[in-house]
Amino acid sequence: MSEDGMIAAADGSMPDALRSDADWRLFQAALDRAALVVLGRLGHSRHPNPGRRRLVLTRSVADLAADPADPRATFWNPAGLPIEAVLDRVGIDDGTIAITGGTATFDLFLPHYDRFVLSEVRHLMLPGGVACFSKGHPRFVLPGAGLEARDMDVIESGVVQTNWIRP
């Protein structure tokens, strides 16, 4: 994200200045280890990935439905079915569930995180961009949800990664 807490520019695009090769490698490795990747519909449409098990948040289904274009993806409307029932129906009872965004997805899972890995591009501001959390900057939202900042590392020049952990 940018220093002002944005995960994309105002038009929803990811500016080159927000991209980090080191972060991308770490992110992809974490997704490879996850039992399930949860993301919003726009992210799923923009970045198809038929190799990973995906749960895609959308209002276009009543509760749960298979993605006809990807046998490893399932569409889910959180208003129609609680996450516990979803995990049972898709057969996830163990392993890491990786929440990759966007804003509504991050907001929905805020009470459930036991860990949130946040990579921040220092000195980059995206005024009017797409916020990580609707309630404010992650440095304020995550502690308010009971997470503590730990293990802050510079992963690339100008990019700091912080692990937020629920004690």
C-alpha positions, 0 to 999 in steps of 0.5 A: 500500500501507499504511505497514505493507506491506499491499495490502488489509484483512484481509478482502481489501477495499480500504479508502477510506483506501488509495485515491488518485486520483493513484495510480489515474490513474498506474496506469491509464495504465501499464496502458494502455501495457502489452503484458500485465497479469498478476494473480491470479484474485481481482483478475481476478474483482473488477475485470473489464477486457475491454479489456486483454490479461490473464494470470490466475494460477489453480490451476483450469487445468493450464497455460494456458486461455482465459477463456471470459468474456473473449477477451483473458484467459488463465488460467495455472497457473505450476506447469504452464508456465514464464512464458517458454513462456506469453509465447511461446504468448500471442504476447508478445515485446516491451513492458512486462508489468505485474504488478498483484498480489496477494501470490502474483503479486508473490512469483512475479515478484520475481526478474524485476522490472526495475522495481517502482512502489510507492505508499505511503499514509503514516500508514495501518496495516492490521494483519492485512491482505493483505501486498504480499509474503509475505516482508515489507515491500517496503522490505526485500524489493525490495532483497533481490531486487536492486532499488534505490529511485529517484525518490521523489515525493509524488504526492498529500498523504500518498501517496509513489511510489517507483520501484524499479529493477534496476541 
